[in-house]
Amino acid sequence: QVQLVESGGGLVQPGGSLRLSCAASRFTFSRYAMSWYRQAPEKGRELVAAITSTGGTTTYADSVKDRFTISRDNANNTVYLQMNSLKPEDTAVYYCRADSYGMRYWGQGTQVTVSS
């Protein structure tokens, strides 16, 4: 059974940093584009950042550009989201997603709370 397991969430003060990880298993990770989404309370799920299968191209939501960095390690089947200069509006459950030729998998999510 395919697994995507996020970790690294938590409570952080405004201006702080967190690094999320998403460990993948039971599928060919290097063939999948990976992305991070987030969902704040009473809001829809939104794309935060995406990275192609080789890591050659990345995309960011305007709201996180220059603060967040997505990266991947295909040797270890893991995708990361480095989040710097966090703001209260970044508070959400963060999900990783894998996509390849019509196949799509979601992780269970990790909570990020930015508050003083």
Buried (B, 14 or more C-beta within 10 A) or exposed (E): EEEBBBEBBEEBEEEBEBBBBBBBEEBEBBEBBBBBBBBBEEEEBEBBBBBEBEBEEBBBBEEBEEBBBBBBEBEEBBBBBBBBEBEEEBBBBBBBBBBBEEEEBBBEBBEBBBEE
